[in-house]
């Protein structure tokens, strides 16, 4: 996964080798924002104060807006009777260009050193001279401008305006407003919200709007950092298809960071891996990379084991030869042993070329090295922090953990029911997944089941000894608010308050450590400084500290990275209690609820031992439900059935690509 800092540096063209003319659009998660970014966000809020949702998206097409702005500026100059207005206008346009070139030259000079730095400073000096000359021309008194210069500048203004109009006409081939509307609908917006002020949107809907503002552009590079956050499955499937369509109809290169395994597999054709401060590249999607990685690990592991056996045998032979030579004073044997030891030290290591052929020293080991062969390195797994969940407390007598019968819920007495006749029963060990589009009532049903709200009709009963752990959809926002209220509050301090002194500091540290919050992160780092992923772990600690029988998890993967989602799936699959999972993550639902170990995903190591646990719990119920129209409908084919039901709908929602 590429870090946010690298993505930002690419977008700002701070990475050497990215031309200044390259058009880059970026969607970045705001939680990673620096202080400088926060200032930019504040300035952007002031700029977008009166913009509607649709206006915000349309205003993001910077290249189009720049053409329109220049075109309108020059057109107004020709609408006046003053013959000097076009002259002033073209000079202002030229000066703005010189100012932009100066800014780029300053940035380029600050990033380079050595010979390239010397050339960059020469370019900077030329840009400064050009800017100064442009400034003098811009500020020249009108009375001092001769007739020939007026004619030349006026003609230049006419030519520039014609060029801009030609560019704009080419851009009008695509109906950008219609495209913006289709993109917004694809991301879950209703047409009635298009005229709603952008700043009145919640955080999740703002992120969707920002995603739309990136998708509508036609950049050379499109950088998307966790674009599926806050999208329901319909939005995710729509985005998959949109990006695939974009690949076929444009030259845009998409750089994608996502924890959604299925989304990455569907969209990506090449994987970039950041390990040990180096970038490596793999042609193929994530599943192909994981399969190749496992094959490479097996190949090099076997080679290393075989060579270690060979080395052990050779060392034993050398010791025996040396021992015999010393015992008999045989110099030949001693020289033989020394020669063999030298070969052993120099020639043990990789015995094949990069392509798998015969190793040749002058081709495969060029340059100066301490040995003739490179040491065999077996690839090691890069996993996220392992997560360990405590076993559920044993129930003293059987019975359903929670039972909902004929649940009806209305926000208003005379309003339409959000839930209409919902029945759901969960026993110890059950795995139930709840899916559906945003706004269908999933979170409402969860709030009723956990006792945070009362149904309009129907009955909800729970086991008398039930311990319930509830991870709410807005758990992270609640923790962030607590961190802002008490800037000195740490994860350890928060858990001490949560448990009300029933757990010792040692036990609390152990609990937090089992979820990846070790040492000083737990005791010294304020909650307000924790990352999104760390806040998820802290929220999970609040849920599991008392060993609940039933885990109710509402969109827990938001803010988690790819490896941590995998670790979470493994931990939940091993949990002996019941799980009610609300999620749009197809991989998580398949793994935890359906109990599938998808061979395509090569996750044998992560799910080691799960099959044995499945055999021991044959009575475990597994079911995936979709909530639609206020009713629960079981999906006999699981998440795949729900996904397939959305495909035809998505095809009709896709905008035409220009």
N, C-alpha and C positions, 0 to 999 in steps of 0.2 A: 504494500500500500504506500502511495506517495504521500509524504507529509504535507500539511497545509502550507508550510513556509515555502516549500519547493513550488507548489502550484501557484502561490501568490507571486513568487519571483519570476516564474514563466509568464504569467499574465502581465506583469510590469516590465517584461523584457529585460530583466536584470541578469538573465542567464546568457553568457557569451555565446554568440553564434545565431541568436534570434534577430533577424533584420527588423529595423524600426518600422518598415512598411507592412510587416505581418499583422494581420487583423486577428485579435484574440478576444474571445468572449468567455467569461468565467462565472460560474455559480459556485459560491463558497459558503460553507456553514459559518454563521455569524459567531458561534461559540469560540472559533479559533482566531477571532479578530484581535489585532494589535491595537495599541493606543492610537496609532495613526489611522487605522481603519475606523475606530470609533468616531474620530473627528470627521472622517469622510461620511460615515453613516449619518452623523448629526447634520452635516451640510446637505446631504442627500434628502433627509427628512424635510428640511426647510424648503428645498427645491420642489419636493413632491407634495407640499402641503395641500395644494388644491387640485391635484391630479386624481382622476378616477382610475379604476382598475385598468380599463381599456387604454386610457391616455398614458398610463405608466408603461404599459407594454409597448405601445407604438413609439414612445419617446426613446426607447432603448436602442433603436436602429440608428446608431451614431453616424454611420457613413451616409445614409439617406438624409438624416436630419442636417448634416453638415452641408450637403449639396443644396437642400431646400433653403437653408439659412443664407448661404452665399448668393443664391439665385434671387431671393427676395430682396436682399440688401442691394444688389446691383440694379434690379428692376426698379426699385424705389428711386434710385439715383437718376435714372433716365426719365422718370415721370415728372420731375421738376423742370422748370424753365431755365434754371441756372446751368449753364454749360460746364461749370467747374465741378458740379456734383459727381458726374461719372469719373472725373479725374481723381477726386478725393476718395471715391469708393474703391477704385482699382488699386490705389496706393495703400488703402487700409487693408485690402485683401492680401496684397503682397507683403505688407508689414506683418500681418498675422502669421503668414507662412514663414517669414524669416524668424519671427519670435519662436515658433514651434521648432524650427530647425536648430535654433540656438539651444533650446531646452534639451533636445535630443543629443546634441553635441556635448553639452555639459554632462549629461548622464553617461554618455559613452566614454568620455575622458576620465570620469571618476571610477569607472569599472575596469580600466585596462592599465597595464604597466609594461615596462620593457619597450621593445621595438613597436609593438602595437599601440602602447600608451603614448609613445612619441608621435606617431601618426595621428592618433586621436586628439592630441593637444594641438597639432597643426590644424586639424579640421575644426577644432574649437575656435582657434584664432581667426580662421577664415569666416566662421559663422558669426563671430562677434563683430568683425569688420562689416559683414553683409547686413547685420542687424542695425549697426550704427548708421550705415549709409541709408538704409531704408527709413530709419527714424528721422534723419535729416530731411529726406525727400517728403516724408509725411507731414512734417512741420513747416515745410517751405511756404512762405507767404504767397498767396494767390497772385499778387501783383507782379511777382518776380518770375512767374512761369511764362515762357514764351509761347507763341502760337503753335509752333511745330511740335513742342512737347505736349501741349493740350491735345492736338490732333492725334499724336501717337498714343497717348494714354487713353483717350476716348475710344480709339479703335481697339486697343487692348481690352478695354472693358466690354466692348461689343463682342469680341471674339471669346472672351472668358464666359460671358453670359450665354452665348450660343453653345459652348462646350458643356456648361452646366445643365442647360435645358435638354441637350441630347442625352446626358447621363440620366437625368430625371425621367425622360421618356422611356429609356431602357428599364429603369426601375419600376415604372408603372405597369409593366407587363404582368407583374405579380400584384394582385390586389392585397396589399399588406394588411389592411383593416380586416378583410374577410379571413385572411390567414390567422391574424391575431385572435379573432373570435373563435375559430375552430380549435386553435391550440388551447385557449382558455377552457373551452368546453371539454376537450380531451383530458385536461388536468383537474376536472371536477367542478369548475365554475358553472353556475347557472346564468343564463342571459340577463336575468334581473339584477345580477350583482355587477355587471359591467360598468354601470354608472355610479357605483358605490365608491366613496373616497378611499384611496389606497391606504391611508394611514389609519383607517378604522378597522382594517383587517386584523385578525389574530396572527400570532407568530407563524403558525403552520400555513395559513392561507397566504401570508406575505411571501413565504418561501416558494409557494407554488407560482405566485405572480412573478417573482424574480426568475424562476425557472422558465416561465413563458417568455419573459423579456430576453432571455438568452437564446431560446429556441427560434425566435422569430428573426434573429440576425443571420447573416450569411458570412461568417468569419472564416479565416483560414484554419484556425484552431478553436475548438469548443471544449472548454474544461468544465466538467460536471463533477462536483464533490458531493457525494451522497444525494443524488437527485431523487431517489425514491422515498426519502424521509417525508413523512406526512401524506404520502399518496396511498389511496386504497388500491386493491388489486386491479380494478378497472383502469386506474391511472397508470399503474406500473406496466400492465400489458399494452396500453395505448402508447406509452413512452418507448417501450421496446420496439414496437412496430414503426413508430415515427422515426426513431434513430436508424433503424434498418432501411427505411425508405430514403432517409437523408443520405445514407451511404451510396445508394444507387443513383441518386439524382443530383448530387453536388460533389464538390472537391473538398468539403470540410473534413478535417481530421478531428476525431473526437477522443479526448483523453478523459477517462472515466474512473472515478474512485467510488466503490460501493461495497457494502457488506452483504448485499443481496446476491447470493450465489447464482440463482436461476437467471436473474437479470443480467449479470455479467456474462454468463454462458450464452445467453440469447443475442447479446449485442457485440461483444468484443471478439476481435480476430487476432489480437496480439496482447501478450501480458508483459508488463514491466514490473520487475521485482527489485525492490530496494532492500539490500542486505549488506551489512558491514560497510555502510556509507558508499556503496557502489550500486549502479543500475545494471541489471542484466535483462535480456529480452528473450521472449519465447513466442514463436509463431503458432498460434492456435488459441483456443479459449481456455477457461480455467480448468475444466475437466481434463482436457488434453494435457495441460501443464502438470496437473497433479498426477496423472497416469505416467507421464514421462519422468517426473521427479521420483516416483516410486521405483520405476525401472532403473533409473540412474543410481539410486541409492542401493538397490539390490546388486547391480552390476559392479559398482566400485567397492561395495562391501565384500562381495565374494572375492574380488581381485586382491583386496587388502588381506583378507583372511588367508588366501592361498600363499601370498607373498610372506606373510608372517610365519607360516609353517616352513616355507623355504628358508627364510632367514634363520629360524631356530635350528633347522637341520645343518645349515652351513656353519653357524656359530659353534654347534657341537663338534662338527668335523674339524674346525680351526682349533678349538681347544684341545681336541685329542691329538692333532698333528703337532701343536706347540708342546704339549706335554711329552709326547714321544721324542721330539727333537731335543728338548732339554735333557731328557733322561739319557739319551744315547749320544748327546753332543753332536747331533746331525745338523750341520748348518743348512743343508739343502732343505730339510723339512721345515726348519725355522723360516727360511726365505719363502718357502711355499706357503706357509701359514700367513706370513706377513703380506704376501701378494694377494692371497684370497681375501684377507681382511680389507685390503685397500679396494679391491673390486666390490666387496660387500658394501663398504661405506660410500662408494662413488656411483655404483650402477643399480642400486635398489630403488625402486620407485615406479613411476608410470612407464610401462613398457610398450605403449601403443601411441600412435599419433592422435591428433584431435578428431580425425575422421575414422579412427578405429583400425588403421593400417599399421604397417611396420614402423617402428620408431627410428628416426634418423636424427642424429645429434645436431648436425649443421642446419637442419630445417626446423626441427621441433624444439630445440633448446638453444636458440641463438643468443649471443650475448655472454656476459660473465656471470657465472653461478658457482656456488660452493660445491655442487655435485653435478654429475652428468644427467641425472634424472630428477624430475619433479616428484615431491612426496605425494603419495596417494591420499587424497582427501575424500572421505565419504560424506555426501551431502547430509546435513542434519535438518530435522524438521524445525520450522519456525512457527511456533504455536503461540496463541494468545495466552494470557494468564489462565491457569487451570482454575476451575470453579468446583467447589465441593459443597454439596448440600447435605445437611444433617438428616438422618432418617426421621420419619414422622413418629410421633409418640403413639404407642400401641393403644388401641381402643379396648376397653374392658368388655364390651359386648357389641355384637354386630348391628347393622342397620344402615340405612342411607345417611350419608353425610349431610346432604341437602336435597330437598324435594320441593319442586315448584309445580303447582297444579292449576291449570286454567288461568294463567296470569294475563291480566289486561291492564294496560297503563295508558292514561291520557294526561296531557299537560293541562288541558282545560276540560271542564265537565262536559261541554257540548262539542269538544273538538274530536278530530279523528284519532283513533287509537294508534299509539306508537307500537305497542305490543298487543296482540289479539289472540288469546287462547294458547299461550306458550306453556308447554309441559317439559320438565327436565328433572331427571333424578341422577344423582352421582353417588357412587359407593367408593369405598377405599380402593385405591389402585386404578380407578378409571382414568382414561385419557379422552378428554372431550375438547375439540377445537371449534371455535366460533368464528365464522367469517361472514363477510358482507360488505357492501359499499359504505362509504362514509355517510353518516346521517341516517342509517337504517335502524338504529336503536340498540346497537351492541353494548355500548357503554351504559345505556339506560338499564338494560337487562342485568348487566353486571352489578350496578349499584343496587338494584332490587335484591339480587341474590346475596350480596354481602351485608345487607341490612342498612344501607345508607339512604334508602328511600322505601316508601310503601306502595304496593300495587293498588290500582283503582279497584280491581276485582281479583279474586283468586287467593291462593294460600301458599305461603312459603314456610317450610319447617326445616329445622336443622337438628342434627344429632346433639344430644344433651352435653356431650363431652367434646364437641367439635372445637378444634383450634384451626382458625382460618388465617391464611397469609394472603394479603391483597396488595398487588402491585398495580397502582392506578396509572392511567395514561398520563397524568400530569404530575407524577411523583418527582420528576427532575425539577420542574418549575417550583414545586413546594420546597425542595431542598435548597434551591438557589435563593428563594425568598428568605429562608431561615439563615442562610449564610450572609445575606445582605443585612438582615436585622441584627445579627451577632457576628461581627467580622472576625472574632477570635474563636468561634466555634469550630472544633475539629471533628473528624469522623468518630474518633474515640469518645470525645465529650458528648456528641449527639447520641451515640449508642448507649452511653451511661444513663442519659436522661430517658431514653426510650425504654430501657429495661428496668428503670427505677431502682437501681442498686441490687437487682436480683442476680446479676452476673458479675464476677470479679473482673478486674482489669485484664488479668491473664487470659480468661475465657473470651473476653471481648476482643482482645488482640488476636487470639486464635481464630475467632469467627471472621474478623475482617481480613486476616491473612489468607484464609481459605477462599476468599472471594477476590484476592488480588490487591488488597489494600494493606501492604506490609509496612512494618517499622515506622519511620518518620512520616510516611504518607498518611498513616492513620492518626498519629499523635501530634504532628507539628504543622501539617499543611491545612490551612483553613478550608472549610467547606466551600467558601466562595472562590477558591483558587483551584478546585478540583475540575478535571476535564469532564466532558459529558459521559464518557465511558466509566470513569471512576464514580460519578454520581449514580449511575445505574447500579453499580456494585454496592454502593452504600445503601441505596433504596432497597436492594435485594436483601441486604443484611437486616434491615428493619422488618422485612417480611418473614424471614426464616429463623430468627433468633430463638423462638420458642418452639421449634420443631413442629410446625403445623401439619394437620392431616390433609388439608386441601390448599393447594396453591391456585390462586386466581390471578392470572397475569394478563394485563391489558397493554398490548403493544410494547413489549419489553425490549425489543431489539433496536429501537430508535436510539441513536448515539453510540451503539456498539460497533467495533470494527469487525472485519471478516473473521479473524481467528477467534475472537471472543464469542461470536455467535456460534461457532462450531463447538467451542468448549461448553457454552451454555446448553446446547442441544444434547451434548454428552451427559452433562450433570442432570438435566431434567429427565432424560431417558432412564437414568439409574435411580431416580427418586422413587421410594416405595409407597408414597402417598398418592392422592388423586390430584390431577391437574386439569384446570379449565383455562385454556389458552385462547386469547383473542390476538390474532396476528395476521398480517398480510404477507409475511415471509413464508413462501411456499416450502422452502427447504426445512425450516423449523417445524412447520406443521407436519410435513411428511415424516420427519425424524422422530419427533416427540409424540405426536398424536397417532399417526398411522404406524409407527414403529418400523419404518422402512429404512434399510441400510442400502442406499442406492449405490450399486456397483459403479455407476458412472462417476460418482463423486470420490471414489477411492478413500473412504474414511474408516478403513479397518482399524487403524491405530486409535482413532478418537472414540470408536464405539466398541473397543475390545471388551468382551465379557458381557455385552448386553444380551446376546442371544441366549446365554445361560439363564439370565434373569427372566427373559420372556418365557422360557420353558417352565420356570418355576411358578409362573403366574398365568396359567392358561385361561383363568376366568376373567382376566382383565378386559374390560370393555373399551373399545376404541371407536370413536365416532367423530365425524366432521359434519357440522351443521352450518347451513347458510341462513341468515336472518333476512327475510325479504317480505315486504308487505305486512310486517308485524307478526309473521309466523316463522317457526323453525322448520327447516326441511333438511333431513339427513341426506348427505351425499354418499351414495353407495360406492362410488369410485374415488372418494376422498377429494383432496384439493384439486386433482386433475379435472374432475367433473365440473367444478366451479370455474376453473380457468377456461375450459373449453366453451362454457356457456357465454363467456365474455368476448370470445374472439370475433364472432360475426358482428357484434355490436361495435367493436373497436374499428373494424374495417370501414364502417359507414362514417365514423367520426374523424378519420384521418384527413388532413387538409391536402389539397393538390399542391405538389411541389413545383416551384418555378425554376 
